[in-house]
């Protein structure tokens, strides 16, 4: 399988070299990697250029957007600009963060998953973060969800879901749309990926309502949003986050914010979510 990788990067000079080195050392080498250097003011560009000078299948695209690190829109806008520089001769497209260290069999193993199951649309390993000199499973990791940090898509699935949405919640709506179109997803807990910068570390205060906005834009409706917001706030240990999420939902509702999915897709998503909620209550 031809593997293309797009890595959005903003001020990642502490990490990007380690990420690229782990990809260079893969047992199955990617066909192309493009790093999208988005308005960095550190040494990200020079570090990436060290790799582009040694490997002609690695390239860099320098863009200037804005400084605020709003989850969703900034990173997917950068990803899409990188995607636009690539040709169409890939079988698998990956969106990777710039702060990951992959085991050297990572791409080989996910390729094997795709080859073994023609209905597999997306797959990934698990993220681990360092705490007290030990690598532990990042608390946002779930077996039924592929983290936004390390998405790998079969080309046909990627195109059928309409590629990636430039919004908070993009890494949930892509999975829901994949399932809507009959694709399966898989997380491989044997693939340990070191996540050097925990998720959300660089988010600013302006992003606090975006989670609730995303739930509205995915057509969750009030009750699923309420349950999801409670669950997510509990997992993060903050009731204030619950208020922020719900505020974002109500503001989006009052403004008539544009949805990310169609009415039919929204009906599928709500039905799918209710089935998951009822299943957990039965346990």
Secondary structure, DSSP 4 states (H G I P E B T S, - for coil): --EEEEEEESS-TTTHHHHHHHHHT-SS--SEEEEEEES--SSHHHHHHHHHHH-TTEEEEEE---S---TTHHHHHHHHHHHHTS-S--SEEEEE-SSEE--TTHHHHHHHHHHH-TTEEEEEEEEEEEETTEEEE-TT-BTTB--TTEEEEEHHHHHHTTS--SSTTHHHHHHHHHHHTT-EEEEEEEEEEEESS-TTTT--GGGTTHHHHHHHHTT--HHHHHHHHHHHHHHHT-HHHHHHHHHHHHHHHHHTPPPSS-HHHHHHHHHHHHHHHHHHHH-
